[in-house]
Amino acid sequence: MYVARRGAPIQSARVGWFDVHAHLTHPKLFPHLEAIVARAQEAGVTSILSNGLNPSDNQAVKEAAETYDVIRPCFGFYPVDAVLPEMDAMGVDYPRDAPAVPAEEAVAWVREHVDEAFAVGEIGLDGYWVPEPLWARQEEIFRQLVQVALDADKPIIIHTRKRERHAFEVLKEMGAERVVWHCFGGKVKLARQIADHGHWLSIPANVRRNQAFTRMLETLPRERVLLETDCPYLGPDRERDNEPANVAGTAAFASELWDVTLDEVQSQLADNYEAVFRARP
């Protein structure tokens, strides 16, 4: 299988699929990156946005994008990581193995490398793992990163959990327009408000077995929909790690729900991708 490395020609956006939220540097995926990229290309995927979580992960994303043309580097600071030193000091249990990086260092890394980023993300607010006494600090860091993106005219990829409404208010207040809400877990009514405001929402590959995601894909304005995997999570099969090739299956499901051809789905998604990212692969 041919794999497009840096400098090799790739397909136009009009003849492919896009995974706008992936974690190719995850330990489950990174050792197998060449094979994963090959399977994605075989499925017709022309862009994979790999999202960084902290400075070391951002660096790994950067290096992967320098190797494979299909990978688009997104630099961020995961909202739990943003206050992980404070959570550790409080004795809060967090099951993910992540480095406790000072926020100032992480924000500085994104600011220093933002011109190389395809987007700033993932960033956001998380009230599921983060205790309420740290919400103000988490929001402070979120606002700093949003401002970095706005100053550089970069799109923003949002993670939020249990704080969706507040994240929306912050983004509106700050004037952020090119925003993609990844794996939106709030109420579908709020998702529609976000779409009506002009932001985009990306639907993960487990959509066929998740009623909320099915409703979003079926009822949101089609011009505000994008596709993602959040790999290695949220795959169509619970027993297997997710990977970017699976966005093709989500596109097929969109064709069923929208009662249109795959070519029409492809054209709509290409329009959406170009609108938010101002780019064609």
Steps between C-alpha positions, in 0.01 A plus 500: 500500500633845400522745790532871420795633695596866518534655154309228314183593304167425669139518392286811485255571781219440253576128471567400858390486860629698798560391858500830685586354842744215554772404747756332280768544767308285749715204615249257350535656154837669468711180465277400204472843339612406151247218475224719645573776249504244219157366600365854523621582150354176369164607647527836322606716795701801383533696826551382858512772764709361784432694819768559763434488874811656657845621385659155458194369318490814282863436406417141402207625290731751331750229410230267368366777276850563371514136393154445349325751273157372600552602865408857600661614829274650766666630815309525826487449873238253622275671756575243769873524433465877537443465875667165562770641731228651719298177490807303606558742788138451612532122480233471229510160332526513119537168316690625193879496509587856399790734585418776748628791290480858633233685304731789419739260326225332300337826387841637404567189287177546306564872456853436375390237245154626405609610152578134425162381627209407277275577797525563874362201682397328684421759765194568712329455835448171686286476810485121505851430631590847622358605839305826516760690707732478196247611239603865513866410443405263217296774335786746530726262305224430247459871434874540449504224239191633322674835478813337356282347227317825431822700480640249247168467311488126560190283541434352843411140592302472823481232764242565767331271747231607746584865421368528147274801558770700673759419235254625238449826689876555529553440129220736405631767737849474349372509143624155396332405174696215339430245771455122478335329798643150515293209634234730644349336809249767601133519417404482134300823547822681595680340204240656272552840664875466444443410134254787456763735643737392221732249663552144375454168680692183413327163522705200620514153349282337769199690362303189403494381862452838668153650483609857576762500225252343259249780573769763456614358166141473383365837618783755520535734202708301255728795434609485867595130514848348485625148572757377751619181663658614830709189441588275667170566681135495385530248221214328320607173665542498879752216477749674272698823519362776282705647212455767230388256227170471687381848398405339168242291685359810670471667160305197374264531798453871421404399147230273645367756748502788255363286215762630259784344303851460640617754243257753648623424852857540380427836338322631810777391735763651271314833508484483879866408537609785276276747682645437844860421411532723193698225339486221249743210542 
